[in-house]
Amino acid sequence: MTKSEVKYSITIPVYNEASRVEDTLKSLYDQVDKDGLPIAKEHYEVVIAYSPSQDGTKEVVLSFKERYPEFNLDIVDVKPKGLVPALITGMKHAIAKHFDPFAMGRGLILLLTHADCVHQNDWLYYLVTTLESSDAAISVSSCYYDRRQFLSRPRLWSLISRTMNARDKINEITGGLPEGRGYAVYAKDYVEAGGIKEFYQLSNGKFIDHCSDDMDFGAEIREMGKSIVFAKNSKVRADSRRVDQDIALMIKGLTYGKDGILS
């Protein structure tokens, strides 16, 4: 593989995702274009940014790599472990491996998604072609949840579906902001902006990072005078556990952290 062959590099931060990561990888392996033709495997890769896990996550990823040797799948260790270090590690790996700052055109595209997401089989196609056909620096996916995961909670489903529809309508107007379930950014713009940054705050006498990283990065891109575009046909399904986690934090009054500490 040379720098010119890989056009798209997809980073996935992974920590204790043994029960979900294979579905995520398979959905990325099966990516097609608008005509249903497979996207050439040599044109994209997946970078697993792996934080040491206790549930066999790495073994699941290695097994997938062995069964699908034609799939460009890299595993890079994250030190120290954590979401923000994982994002930074994955992006740095792709840039070091494939980015040519002197290449003609806009060049390499970096993508980010999470290990509990399942991607529509044309997710990659619509996310990158929407970006390539615009003058934007970032394109943002449309996210949805599976209704079947909420059959026992119909009122919650009604609220979720209306919220996600409203989010898409707002993003159609504003372009939205990048967040972990799916976005793409030109490597040139990522490097120019200084990349995703690790922000720290003081908690119990120790410095810890907080996870507004993607949106902070998107805001910085906008401050540079660059735009963001919404790829409404690029769809990714998130796991319902995200909703359950958010509800639990809301009930405890910890949605945005506690005592000035963001979470």
Stockholm file with secondary structure:
# STOCKHOLM 1.0

chainA/1-263         MTKSEVKYSITIPVYNEASRVEDTLKSLYDQVDKDGLPIAKEHYEVVIAYSPSQDGTKEVVLSFKERYPEFNLDIVDVKPKGLVPALITGMKHAIAKHFDPFAMGRGLILLLTHADCVHQNDWLYYLVTTLESSDAAISVSSCYYDRRQFLSRPRLWSLISRTMNARDKINEITGGLPEGRGYAVYAKDYVEAGGIKEFYQLSNGKFIDHCSDDMDFGAEIREMGKSIVFAKNSKVRADSRRVDQDIALMIKGLTYGKDGILS
#=GR chainA/1-263 SS CCTTTCCEEEEEEESSCTTTHHHHHHHHHTCBCTTSCBCCGGGEEEEEEECCCSSSHHHHHHHHHHHCTTSCEEEEECSSCSHHHHHHHHHHHHHHHHCCTTCSSSCCEEEECCTTCEECTTHHHHHHHHHHTSSCSEEEEEEEECGGGGTTCHHHHHHHHHHHHHHHHHHHHHCCCCCTTSEEEEHHHHHHTTCSCCCEEEETTEEEECSCHHHHHHHHHHHTTCCEEEEEEEEEEECTHHHHHHHHHHHTTCTTCBTTBCC
#=GC SS_cons         CCTTTCCEEEEEEESSCTTTHHHHHHHHHTCBCTTSCBCCGGGEEEEEEECCCSSSHHHHHHHHHHHCTTSCEEEEECSSCSHHHHHHHHHHHHHHHHCCTTCSSSCCEEEECCTTCEECTTHHHHHHHHHHTSSCSEEEEEEEECGGGGTTCHHHHHHHHHHHHHHHHHHHHHCCCCCTTSEEEEHHHHHHTTCSCCCEEEETTEEEECSCHHHHHHHHHHHTTCCEEEEEEEEEEECTHHHHHHHHHHHTTCTTCBTTBCC
//
